[in-house]
Amino acid sequence: MAVKDVHEILQVDLDEFLSDEELIKLKNELKFDENCTDTVYMDSEKHLTYGCGHLVLPEDNVKEGDKVTEDMYMKRFKDDIQVCCRHI
């Protein structure tokens, strides 16, 4: 599923639940606990990954070893959290 489609199907608006400050706090806690990184790496299942386990999408346009910007990191982090909230 493309990221643009995620927003169309979500029934949860993350902004209603987490402020930007809370989202950054959550990211920092996960970064500490889960060894999150802004560098693209190959995970144990041979999938390109970065952040807190974000699987690289074709539109991310990155390769192994690339560093992602803070804006891209946070956008994908927020997208992934929204998907998680949808399944709660």
N, C-alpha and C positions, 0 to 999 in steps of 0.2 A: 504494500500500500504506500503510495506516495505521501509525503508529509502534508502537502496541500489538501489531500483527501482526509487526513486525520482530523483537521479542524472542522471539516464539513460533517463528519459523523459523530464527533464528540458531543455528549450532552452535558458535559461538565466544563464550566468555565473556570480555569485555575485561578484567575484573578479574583474570583469571589471567595476563594479559600486561603490563598497565600499572597501576601504582599511581596513586592520585589525584594525587600529586606529579608523576609522569611525564606524566600526561594534561595537567595544567596547563602543564608545560614544553613539550609538543608544541603545545598551543594557542597559547602565547606565541611560539614559533618560527614557526608558520604565520601568526600575526597580523602579525609583523614582515615576513616574506617575501611574503605574499599580500595585505596590506592588508585584513585581516579587520576587521569592524566590528559593533558592537552596534546599529547603526541599520538599519532595514529600507529597502532601496533596490530600484529596478527595474534588473535586470541588462541586458546587451546584447541578450538574447533576449526581453526584456519579461516576465521572471518576477520576482516579488517574492522577495528574497533577503536574508539577513543572515548574520552569523558568517563562516565561511570557505567561503562558497558554498552554505550550506544553503538549499534551496528552501523557501519558506514553505508549510506545510501548513495546511489549513482549521482544524485544531484549535489552531494557533498563535494565531489570533484577533488578528492584527496587520495594520496597513496601512502603506503607504509613509510613511517619516518617523518611525515609532514607534521607540522604543528598547526593546530587550528586556532583561530582568533577567539578571544574571550566572548565576543558577540555570537559567533557560530556555536561555541561550546554551550552558552546559556540558552540559545534558541533551541538547540537539539535537546538539552537537558529539560527545558520546560515542555517541549513536545512529548518527551518520554514520560515525564511525570503526569502529564494530562492523560496519556494512554493508561498509565497505572491507576489513576483515580477513577477512570471509567470502569475499571474492573473491580472496584471495591464494593 
